[in-house]
Amino acid sequence: MKVYIFILKFLFVGALFIISNQNLYLTHHEDLTRFSGLYYSWLGNVFSNVVSLTAYVVKFEWLPITNETASKVENIDVRYG
């Protein structure tokens, strides 16, 4: 439930930033049309960034280095106490 509220707040604040930065008046039809285009473009960019971030996280090596993997990597000095 908290995640949904966070997402809704994020989308709402994004809409407010678009409205304020572009000086849009949503009571005018032209500005409402322009807002919808800008908002959907922004949503597309957010989605693209989330996809890129997810791909980066998936490719990231999360396991610790072991003797076997350390011997495969160059210039790593593995010392044991």
DOTOR-652922 format. One record per residue: x, y, z of N, C-alpha, C, O, CB in turn. Coordinates in steps of 0.05 Angstrom, whole numbers, padded with zeros to 5 digits, always signed. Glycine has a CB too. Layout:
BEGIN
XYZXYZXYZXYZXYZ/...
END
This chain:
BEGIN
+00016-00024+00000+00000+00000+00000+00017+00025+00000+00011+00045-00014-00019+00000+00024/+00039+00025+00016+00057+00048+00017+00070+00053-00010+00076+00076-00017+00077+00045+00039/+00076+00032-00024+00089+00035-00050+00071+00049-00070+00079+00066-00085+00098+00007-00062/+00045+00042-00070+00026+00054-00088+00023+00084-00081+00021+00101-00099-00001+00041-00086/+00022+00091-00056+00020+00119-00048+00045+00134-00057+00043+00157-00066+00016+00121-00017/+00069+00122-00053+00094+00135-00062+00093+00140-00092+00101+00161-00102+00118+00117-00055/+00084+00120-00108+00083+00123-00137+00064+00145-00145+00070+00161-00162+00075+00096-00150/+00040+00145-00132+00021+00167-00138+00032+00194-00131+00028+00213-00147-00005+00162-00123/+00045+00197-00109+00057+00222-00101+00079+00230-00121+00080+00254-00129+00069+00221-00073/+00095+00211-00130+00116+00216-00149+00104+00227-00175+00114+00246-00187+00133+00191-00154/+00084+00213-00185+00071+00222-00210+00057+00249-00207+00058+00265-00226+00050+00201-00219/+00045+00254-00184+00032+00280-00179+00052+00303-00178+00048+00324-00190+00016+00279-00154/+00074+00298-00164+00095+00319-00161+00108+00324-00189+00114+00347-00195+00117+00311-00141/+00112+00303-00204+00122+00306-00231+00104+00323-00248+00113+00340-00264+00126+00279-00245/+00078+00319-00246+00058+00335-00261+00060+00364-00252+00058+00382-00268+00030+00324-00257/+00062+00369-00226+00064+00396-00216+00089+00410-00226+00088+00434-00233+00064+00396-00185/+00111+00396-00227+00136+00407-00238+00133+00415-00267+00142+00436-00275+00160+00388-00234/+00120+00398-00283+00116+00404-00311+00098+00428-00314+00104+00446-00330+00103+00380-00325/+00077+00430-00298+00059+00453-00300+00073+00479-00292+00070+00499-00306+00034+00448-00282/+00088+00478-00271+00101+00502-00261+00125+00510-00279+00128+00534-00284+00111+00499-00233/+00141+00492-00288+00164+00498-00305+00156+00508-00333+00170+00525-00345+00182+00475-00308/+00133+00499-00343+00124+00508-00369+00104+00530-00368+00094+00539-00389+00113+00484-00384/+00097+00539-00344+00076+00560-00340+00051+00554-00355+00040+00570-00371+00087+00588-00350/+00040+00530-00350+00016+00521-00363-00009+00527-00346-00008+00526-00322+00018+00491-00368/-00030+00534-00360-00056+00539-00347-00075+00517-00358-00083+00517-00381-00067+00568-00353/-00081+00498-00341-00096+00475-00350-00125+00481-00357-00140+00464-00367-00096+00453-00329/-00134+00506-00351-00161+00514-00360-00162+00520-00389-00183+00521-00401-00170+00537-00343/-00139+00525-00401-00137+00530-00430-00133+00504-00445-00116+00488-00437-00115+00551-00437/-00148+00500-00466-00146+00475-00481-00119+00470-00493-00109+00448-00492-00167+00475-00503/-00106+00491-00504-00080+00488-00516-00059+00479-00495-00042+00462-00500-00071+00514-00529/-00060+00492-00471-00041+00484-00450-00047+00456-00439-00028+00442-00432-00043+00505-00427/-00072+00448-00438-00078+00421-00429-00068+00400-00449-00058+00380-00441-00109+00418-00426/-00070+00406-00475-00060+00389-00495-00029+00387-00494-00018+00366-00496-00068+00398-00523/-00017+00410-00490+00013+00411-00487+00022+00396-00462+00042+00382-00462+00023+00440-00486/+00007+00399-00440+00013+00385-00415+00012+00355-00419+00029+00341-00410-00006+00394-00393/-00009+00346-00432-00012+00317-00436+00011+00306-00452+00022+00284-00446-00039+00310-00449/+00020+00320-00473+00043+00311-00488+00068+00310-00472+00084+00291-00473+00046+00328-00512/+00073+00332-00457+00097+00333-00440+00097+00312-00418+00117+00300-00412+00099+00361-00428/+00073+00308-00406+00071+00288-00385+00076+00260-00394+00090+00245-00382+00043+00290-00372/+00064+00252-00417+00069+00226-00428+00097+00222-00437+00108+00200-00435+00049+00220-00451/+00109+00243-00447+00138+00242-00455+00155+00238-00430+00174+00222-00431+00146+00268-00469/+00149+00251-00409+00163+00248-00383+00159+00220-00372+00179+00208-00363+00154+00269-00363/+00135+00210-00374+00130+00182-00365+00147+00162-00381+00157+00143-00370+00100+00175-00367/+00149+00167-00407+00165+00149-00424+00194+00150-00416+00208+00130-00415+00162+00158-00453/+00204+00174-00409+00232+00177-00400+00236+00163-00373+00257+00150-00369+00240+00206-00398/+00217+00166-00355+00219+00152-00329+00220+00122-00333+00236+00108-00321+00196+00160-00311/+00202+00112-00350+00201+00083-00355+00228+00074-00367+00238+00053-00359+00178+00076-00374/+00239+00089-00386+00264+00082-00399+00287+00081-00378+00304+00063-00379+00271+00101-00421/+00287+00101-00360+00308+00101-00339+00305+00078-00320+00325+00067-00311+00306+00128-00324/+00280+00071-00313+00276+00048-00296+00285+00022-00309+00297+00005-00296+00246+00045-00288/+00281+00019-00335+00290-00004-00349+00320-00005-00350+00332-00026-00345+00279-00004-00378/+00333+00018-00355+00363+00019-00355+00374+00012-00327+00394-00003-00325+00372+00046-00364/+00362+00023-00307+00371+00018-00279+00368-00012-00272+00386-00024-00260+00356+00035-00259/+00345-00023-00280+00340-00051-00274+00360-00069-00289+00371-00088-00277+00312-00059-00282/+00366-00063-00314+00386-00078-00329+00413-00076-00316+00428-00096-00315+00387-00069-00358/+00421-00053-00306+00446-00050-00293+00448-00066-00268+00468-00079-00262+00452-00020-00287/+00426-00065-00252+00426-00080-00227+00427-00110-00232+00440-00125-00217+00401-00073-00210/+00413-00120-00252+00413-00148-00258+00441-00157-00267+00450-00179-00260+00393-00154-00280/+00455-00141-00282+00482-00148-00292+00504-00146-00271+00525-00156-00274+00489-00131-00316/+00498-00132-00249+00518-00127-00228+00525-00153-00214+00507-00169-00209+00507-00106-00208/+00550-00156-00208+00559-00180-00194+00554-00177-00164+00567-00161-00151+00590-00186-00199/+00536-00193-00153+00527-00190-00125+00542-00209-00107+00541-00205-00082+00498-00194-00123/+00554-00230-00117+00567-00250-00100+00595-00241-00092+00608-00227-00107+00568-00277-00115/+00604-00249-00069+00631-00242-00061+00652-00257-00077+00646-00278-00089+00635-00247-00031/+00676-00246-00078+00697-00259-00092+00708-00282-00076+00714-00280-00053+00720-00238-00098/+00710-00305-00090+00721-00329-00078+00748-00335-00090+00757-00320-00107+00702-00354-00082/+00762-00355-00080+00788-00362-00091+00787-00368-00120+00804-00360-00136+00800-00386-00076/+00766-00382-00129+00763-00389-00157+00759-00365-00175+00772-00363-00196+00739-00409-00160/+00741-00347-00166+00737-00323-00183+00759-00303-00181+00765-00289-00200+00711-00309-00175/+00773-00303-00158+00796-00284-00155+00819-00293-00172+00834-00275-00182+00805-00283-00126/+00823-00318-00177+00845-00327-00194+00839-00321-00223+00858-00320-00239+00849-00357-00190/+00814-00318-00230+00808-00311-00258+00811-00281-00263+00815-00273-00287+00779-00319-00263/+00810-00265-00243+00811-00236-00247+00840-00227-00243+00854-00236-00224+00793-00221-00227/+00850-00211-00261+00878-00201-00260+00881-00180-00239+00862-00165-00233+00887-00191-00287/+00905-00177-00228+00913-00156-00210+00897-00156-00184+00892-00134-00172+00910-00130-00223/+00888-00178-00174+00874-00179-00149+00891-00195-00130+00898-00218-00136+00845-00191-00151/+00898-00183-00108+00915-00197-00088+00897-00206-00065+00886-00190-00050+00938-00177-00077/+00893-00233-00063+00876-00244-00043+00893-00253-00020+00910-00271-00024+00858-00267-00054/+00890-00242+00003+00906-00249+00027+00887-00260+00049+00866-00249+00053+00922-00225+00038/+00897-00280+00061+00882-00292+00083+00898-00290+00109+00922-00295+00108+00874-00322+00077/+00885-00284+00132+00898-00279+00157+00907-00304+00169+00919-00304+00190+00880-00266+00176/
END
